């Protein structure tokens, strides 16, 4: 009956069995029956009574030295403590079980303990520990396809959702849903589908989210009609999620009804986490209805409930203070709003440090709305320097912490940045929010700013249209671009100019009076602006088009603190000083011009180590990288950017890379790598330490790309190489033409090493030369942006 979720019938029968066991003095059965009753009460949502049952089971089984019953009952006690908000007790019990099981061959119980402890870590915001425990359980399950494996998968999906990796979350959730459907477990199947809905909600696909929620509710109701009573708490969680969608869609009354139903259900089942979540959401609806006193009163209740939790998830308190800040902002109590938002940001930053690097990045992305509201509040109150300071605090924090330096790099204030900027540098820093685009301009003596009524979605649409126009979007769009280029290159060129001019009007024109032609222009992008090649933006599309690169050498940085760190590591090169070059060319044997490219640049250096064609392998590359030091590292090869898991982005390092499946080479869909596979991944690169690096050039496709995390930026190859200690990196924003790439790169090195120009000026000169070559090319006839604008320089310009 219990396994069929017919819990009320099971409860009645279990109580009869318990009474009979007590009459007969059958103590072992009595202990197990307390355990079974605890399971039933748990599924019915009565966790206090369940805890009492498990405690009695532990007491009796301890007397009988029945270690199996004791350990299983302890595990369920921990679950009850977790539901009741007593997280420390739960974690202590799981750790005790895992340690004690080391001497026993009880694989199932070990797996369950890792899973349940992982769930507690997830609830308290310690996502690194949660993922580690869940992945340990998944490894122990190996080829298993049981419901336990599905439970692990569904919870890994939820962890990845929480840390802002929706594609990976959906992959795990779909596997879990398939297993639950095959095994006929409706409650858990509904849970997997509900979390899929949450992923779609988080990524603004609201119709798909509602479809998933309705599907999950139907599964639960069908199960209840069969007498299977288990999913009441899950129903309330679905109510919350559906309320979120209705709220975004502007149906506040329906949202409030959903939240109210969830709140009542969570209170009935003594589920304090759910109660707090529901109260926060209700407060948000009341704020949007302009009922500010009721909203603040509701938030006070949420704080009281949070105080009852032991080791609460910091997200709860940060969301409470965030919502309070929004209410007080709408009341025009700006000082109070600032204090509340500052408290929320403080909690976010403390929570980040509880996690490891990959989880920090994702978690930080999911909290960017708090920073955005603080930045907008400061800006709209005329506190422009404070707005800039908070914008910097919201950028590339995990990269800052990962950079190898003697002193920890921290976010800088406006004054600290200006005091350290070279005189030749002008900097444009962008902040994309859901309401407005903010642009800050600064040099070592000036600070200017402006704002435009461009939402994140509007800007995303503009950038996507621009990239399609220049042939830098997806493969399908590139096919249309290539066909148009062959049929009518003039029309393609004119369309790209018009699109580039439109973006120029948004991103550069408002700051023209601040910019001084000839100075080095640094761009600190944000959000979708990481995909924009600013060099290709057009000031005047008529006649002989004037590009931004015609007026400025342009470099990029993920944040001001990272920029100043890179500048501090960049060294002036004495005249005629021989530089050492490490170069890899055509390691897969199918890039003819890449090998020519490396042979063309090698004579410009004093000492050279090259690995060409079949000489190259991952092992030979790592042997040289770890054993010798160079100033310049050059990779002319294939690159694959894994947007699902950016740490698995890779450079093809040898002929073995060609054995990877076509889907991996085209999409970066690999889920794992191994030593000697000839795939040099971003994770492997980030662990290297270059001794005297001055420049890394990634002459391969889309090497400046990656997974776009709000706040952190594009995480992929660029960040991996910056972690090695590299001050300057040249990489590409889209798939590049092999022939023209070789010419551009060779000219760049000549301008830098023979003409003595700063790196960013050398790149500018090389791009100008390619533009002239394109004008003379009878196939292209015009300086098509696709052929020259992909290369971007990140870090030190010198």
Buried (B, 14 or more C-beta within 10 A) or exposed (E): BBEBBBBEBBBEBBEEBBEEBEEEEBBEBBBBBBBBBBBBBBBBBBBEBBBBBBBBBBBBBBEBEBBEBBBBBBBBBBBBBBBBBBBEBBBEBBEBBBEBBEEEEBEEBBBBBBBBBBBBBBBBBBBBBBBBBBBBBBEBBEEBEEBBBBBBBBBBBBBBBBBBBBBBBBBBBBBBBBBBBEEEBBBBBBBBBBBBBBBBBBBEBBEBBBBBBBBBBEBBBEBBEEEBBBBBBBBBBBBBBBBBBBBEEEBBEBBBBBBBBBBBBBBEBBBBBBBBBBBBBBBBBBBBEEBBEBBBEBBBBBBEBBEEBBBBBBBBBBBBBBBBBBBBBBBEBBEBBBBBBBBBBBBBBEBBEBBBBBBBBBBBBBBBBBBBBBBBBBBBBEBBBBBBBBBBBBBBBBBBBBBEEEEEBEBBBBEBBBEBBBEBBBBBBBBBBEBBBBBBBBBBEEBBBEBBEBBBEEBBEBBBBBBBBBBBBEEEBBEEBEEBBEEEBEEBBBBBBEBBBBBBEBBBEBBEEBBEEEBBBBBBBBBBBBBBBBBBBBBEBEEEBBBBBBBBBBBBBBBBBBBBBBBEBBEEBEEEEEBBBBBBBBBBBEBEBBBBBBBBBBEBBEEBBBBBBEBBBBEBBBEBBEEEEBBBBBBBBBBBBBBBBBBBBBBBBBBBBBEBEEEBBEBBBBEEBEEEBBBBBBBBBBEBEBEEBBBBBBBBBBBBBBBBBBBBBBBBBBBBBBBBBBBBBBBBBBBBBBEBBBBBBBBBBBBBBEEEBBBBBBBBBBBBBBBEBBEEBEEBBBBBBBBBBBBBBBBBBB
